[in-house]
Structure formats: C-alpha cells, structure tokens
Amino acid sequence: MPHKILVIEDEPTLARLLSYNLTQEGYETRAVDHGGDGLQAALQHNYDLIILDIMLPGMNGFEILTKLRQKGNKTPVIILTARNAEDEVVQGLKHGADDYITKPFGVAELLARVSAVLRRTMSDDVASISSVSTDKVISIGDLQIFPEKYEVVLQGESIQLRPKEFEVLLYLVQRPGMVITRDDLMNIVWGFDYIGGQRTVDVHVSSLRKKLEMGQESVQIDSIRGVGYKLVITKR
C-alpha cells in the first residue's frame, strides 16, 4: 500500500505542487488549507507523514505540532519554513518536527527529504542505533531507561522525551564518558541519508539537558568544543 501523506498548506499553488509531485511519486496525498482542519485530519486519520506549513489560518504550524505531540501522535512531520528563518527551524525541531524544508525548494529536494524521513521512521525498530541493550531497563545515576518502551524515569518521575531525544540519550548512555561527535550522532540517530544540518543535533541535546537537570546524581551531557558531546555523572 502507498504511504499516506497529509499536506497542511494554505497557499493554493504550493499545495497543488506538493500534492501533484507526491502523487506522481506514488504517495497517497491529501491537502488541507486551514490549521484547525489540518489538526483534526491528523488526529482522526492515520498518516505516514505530515508536511506542515508554519504560517496558517486558524492555527499556526507550531500550535498544530505541539497539540499533536501532546496527544501522543508520533506521525513524522516535515515543516515548511522560509529561507534563512533559522528561528523557525529551531522552534520546529523543539516542538517535535523530524525535518524541515526551506522555501523555495526543488522537487528533487522535496522527494529526497520525504523518502529519507519515511525510511527512518517507518522501520519496525530503531535500526540505526547499534547494540541496543537487551535488558528491560538501563540504570545510570538517577536515570532508568526502558529501551523497548521509549520511557525515561528520573528520580522516580517519568520525563517526556521526543523520540529523537530518547535515541540521542540512549546512544550516549551506552557510551558514558566517551566523546561522541555530532556527525556520529547525526548518522546513528537520524541516518546517513539525513539532509539536515548539525544544528538539529544541538537543538535536541539542548532540550535533553533541560529535562535532565534535576537529581542528586545527575546525568549531564557535556559539550566538547568543536567535536561533540559526552555523557558524565555528576554529584550534587
């Protein structure tokens, strides 16, 4: 069966362009031109991917993305953002987007990013992460990590991580004290075919740090200037 893609875009010409090219590539596509209607469509039907514009009538893309993730909807999302709008890219990634495309864009880039996201997210397991522990729980410092459930507990309290945040944390936890380069994290967590930049890694690590701040025996992610990151245990 073809992958189902929801396009939430209010500019008619761009919506038609997206729908046409995705359909020609073999995807089953639906286009919605209003933020509120787009959110309802995403919640009421199962899609393999959502292409989401930021500026929409009724409800903007960030609001849609936030509500989807709050409701436990993990459908991968590619946001559409204006060229040079780095703040939109950062906000989108923080809200749970999986990738972004800057406008204007070429058809080849669009199809490449769609294909890459679908390959990463439609696999039955996290094939890109090597040597995942077969144990039911990984304990380090005040953290308990449940790989099979994508759950993290800190000092007895569950903390909510986005899927990619969890995968970054899991990879670092399995290599405590080792310096992991940004390229390694990008390739392992996002895949070798990921087209986005290293800023994606930095945004997810920054978000992780904020969520790991509590605890007497804290798990801390240190930056290694010009190289990457390493995970250490600090006493408080």
C-alpha positions as CSV (number, residue, x, y, z in Angstrom):
1,M,0.0,0.0,0.0
2,P,1.2,3.5,-0.8
3,H,2.4,5.8,2.1
4,K,-0.3,8.3,3.1
5,I,0.9,11.9,3.3
6,L,-1.1,14.9,4.8
7,V,-0.2,18.3,3.4
8,I,-1.2,21.3,5.6
9,E,-0.6,24.3,3.4
10,D,-2.8,27.3,2.7
11,E,-1.1,28.7,-0.4
12,P,-3.0,27.1,-3.3
13,T,-0.2,26.9,-5.8
14,L,2.2,25.4,-3.4
15,A,-0.4,22.9,-2.1
16,R,-1.1,21.8,-5.7
17,L,2.6,21.5,-6.4
18,L,3.2,19.3,-3.4
19,S,0.2,17.1,-4.0
20,Y,0.9,16.6,-7.7
21,N,4.6,15.7,-7.2
22,L,3.9,13.4,-4.2
23,T,1.1,11.7,-6.1
24,Q,3.3,11.2,-9.1
25,E,5.9,9.6,-6.9
26,G,3.3,7.1,-5.8
27,Y,2.2,8.5,-2.4
28,E,-1.5,8.9,-1.4
29,T,-1.9,12.6,-0.6
30,R,-4.5,14.8,1.0
31,A,-4.2,18.6,1.2
32,V,-5.8,20.8,3.8
33,D,-5.6,24.6,3.8
34,H,-6.6,25.5,7.3
35,G,-4.7,25.0,10.6
36,G,-7.7,23.7,12.6
37,D,-8.9,21.4,9.9
38,G,-5.3,20.1,9.4
39,L,-5.1,19.2,13.1
40,Q,-8.4,17.4,13.0
41,A,-7.4,15.5,9.9
42,A,-4.1,14.5,11.5
43,L,-5.8,13.3,14.7
44,Q,-8.7,11.5,13.0
45,H,-6.8,9.6,10.3
46,N,-3.6,7.6,10.2
47,Y,-0.9,9.2,8.0
48,D,2.7,8.1,7.5
49,L,3.9,11.7,7.1
50,I,2.7,15.2,7.6
51,I,4.1,18.2,5.6
52,L,3.3,21.2,7.6
53,D,3.5,24.9,6.8
54,I,4.2,27.3,9.7
55,M,2.0,30.3,8.7
56,L,-1.6,29.0,8.5
57,P,-5.0,30.5,9.1
58,G,-6.8,29.5,12.3
59,M,-3.8,27.8,13.9
60,N,-0.1,28.0,13.1
61,G,2.2,25.1,12.4
62,F,3.9,25.3,15.8
63,E,0.5,25.0,17.6
64,I,-0.5,22.1,15.5
65,L,2.7,20.3,16.1
66,T,2.6,20.9,19.9
67,K,-1.0,19.6,20.1
68,L,-0.1,16.5,18.1
69,R,2.8,15.6,20.3
70,Q,0.8,16.3,23.5
71,K,-1.9,13.9,22.3
72,G,0.7,11.2,21.7
73,N,0.6,11.5,17.9
74,K,4.1,10.5,16.7
75,T,3.5,10.9,13.0
76,P,6.7,12.2,11.4
77,V,6.4,15.9,10.4
78,I,8.4,17.9,7.9
79,I,7.9,21.7,8.4
80,L,7.9,24.2,5.6
81,T,9.8,27.3,6.5
82,A,11.1,30.5,4.9
83,R,14.7,30.6,3.7
84,N,17.1,31.9,6.4
85,A,14.4,31.6,9.1
86,E,16.7,29.7,11.5
87,D,14.4,30.6,14.4
88,E,11.5,28.8,12.8
89,V,13.7,25.8,12.2
90,V,14.8,25.7,15.8
91,Q,11.3,26.1,17.1
92,G,10.0,23.4,14.8
93,L,12.6,20.9,15.9
94,K,12.0,21.8,19.6
95,H,8.3,21.2,19.1
96,G,8.9,17.7,17.7
97,A,9.4,18.1,13.9
98,D,11.5,15.5,12.2
99,D,12.9,17.6,9.4
100,Y,12.4,20.8,7.5
101,I,12.3,22.2,4.0
102,T,13.1,25.9,3.3
103,K,11.0,27.7,0.7
104,P,11.5,27.9,-2.2
105,F,12.6,24.3,-2.8
106,G,13.1,22.0,-5.7
107,V,11.0,18.9,-6.4
108,A,14.1,16.7,-6.1
109,E,14.9,18.0,-2.6
110,L,11.3,17.6,-1.5
111,L,11.1,14.0,-2.7
112,A,14.5,13.2,-1.2
113,R,13.5,14.5,2.2
114,V,10.2,12.8,2.2
115,S,11.8,9.5,1.3
116,A,14.5,9.9,3.9
117,V,12.1,10.6,6.7
118,L,9.8,7.7,5.8
119,R,12.8,5.3,5.7
120,R,13.9,6.4,9.1
121,T,10.5,6.4,10.8
122,M,8.6,3.5,9.2
123,S,11.1,0.8,10.3
124,D,9.8,-1.6,13.0
125,D,12.7,-0.9,15.2
126,V,15.4,1.7,15.6
127,A,17.7,0.0,13.1
128,S,20.1,3.0,13.1
129,I,21.1,2.5,16.8
130,S,23.6,-0.2,17.2
131,S,23.9,-2.5,20.2
132,V,20.7,-1.6,21.9
133,S,20.6,-3.3,25.3
134,T,18.5,-6.4,25.6
135,D,17.8,-5.6,29.2
136,K,14.4,-4.3,30.1
137,V,15.9,-1.3,31.9
138,I,19.2,0.6,31.8
139,S,20.1,2.4,35.1
140,I,22.7,5.2,35.3
141,G,22.8,7.8,38.0
142,D,19.2,8.8,38.9
143,L,18.0,7.6,35.5
144,Q,16.2,4.5,34.5
145,I,15.8,4.0,30.7
146,F,13.4,1.5,29.2
147,P,14.5,1.0,25.6
148,E,11.6,-1.1,24.4
149,K,9.0,1.4,25.7
150,Y,10.9,4.7,24.9
151,E,10.4,5.7,28.5
152,V,12.7,7.5,30.9
153,V,12.3,7.8,34.7
154,L,14.3,10.3,36.7
155,Q,14.3,10.0,40.5
156,G,11.0,8.1,40.2
157,E,9.4,10.6,38.0
158,S,8.6,10.0,34.3
159,I,10.1,12.6,32.0
160,Q,8.7,13.1,28.5
161,L,11.2,12.9,25.7
162,R,10.6,13.2,22.0
163,P,11.6,10.1,20.0
164,K,14.9,11.6,18.7
165,E,15.8,12.9,22.1
166,F,15.3,9.4,23.5
167,E,17.5,7.9,20.8
168,V,20.3,10.5,21.4
169,L,20.2,9.9,25.2
170,L,20.2,6.1,24.7
171,Y,23.2,6.2,22.4
172,L,25.1,8.5,24.9
173,V,24.1,6.4,27.9
174,Q,25.5,3.3,26.3
175,R,28.9,5.1,26.0
176,P,29.4,7.0,29.2
177,G,32.5,9.2,29.3
178,M,33.1,8.7,25.6
179,V,33.2,11.7,23.3
180,I,30.6,11.3,20.6
181,T,30.9,13.6,17.6
182,R,28.0,15.5,16.1
183,D,28.5,13.5,12.9
184,D,28.3,10.2,14.7
185,L,25.0,11.3,16.4
186,M,23.6,12.6,13.2
187,N,24.4,9.3,11.3
188,I,23.3,6.9,14.1
189,V,20.1,8.7,15.2
190,W,19.0,10.4,12.0
191,G,20.6,8.1,9.5
192,F,23.3,8.6,6.8
193,D,20.8,9.9,4.3
194,Y,19.6,12.7,6.6
195,I,19.9,16.0,4.7
196,G,19.6,18.5,7.6
197,G,22.5,20.1,9.4
198,Q,24.2,19.5,12.7
199,R,22.1,22.3,14.3
200,T,19.4,19.5,14.6
201,V,21.7,17.6,17.0
202,D,22.5,20.7,19.1
203,V,18.8,21.6,19.5
204,H,17.9,18.1,20.7
205,V,20.9,17.9,23.1
206,S,19.9,21.4,24.5
207,S,16.4,20.2,25.1
208,L,17.7,17.0,26.7
209,R,19.9,18.9,29.1
210,K,16.9,20.9,30.4
211,K,14.9,17.8,31.1
212,L,17.8,16.1,33.0
213,E,18.6,19.0,35.3
214,M,17.0,17.5,38.4
215,G,18.6,14.8,40.5
216,Q,21.2,14.3,43.2
217,E,23.3,12.1,41.0
218,S,22.7,13.9,37.8
219,V,23.3,12.6,34.3
220,Q,24.9,15.5,32.4
221,I,25.7,16.0,28.8
222,D,29.0,17.9,28.4
223,S,29.9,19.8,25.2
224,I,33.3,19.2,23.7
225,R,34.1,22.3,21.8
226,G,34.4,21.7,18.1
227,V,33.8,18.0,18.4
228,G,30.6,16.9,20.0
229,Y,29.3,15.6,23.3
230,K,29.9,13.1,26.2
231,L,27.7,11.9,29.0
232,V,29.0,12.1,32.6
233,I,27.6,11.6,36.1
234,T,27.9,14.5,38.5
235,K,27.2,14.6,42.2
236,R,25.1,17.5,43.6
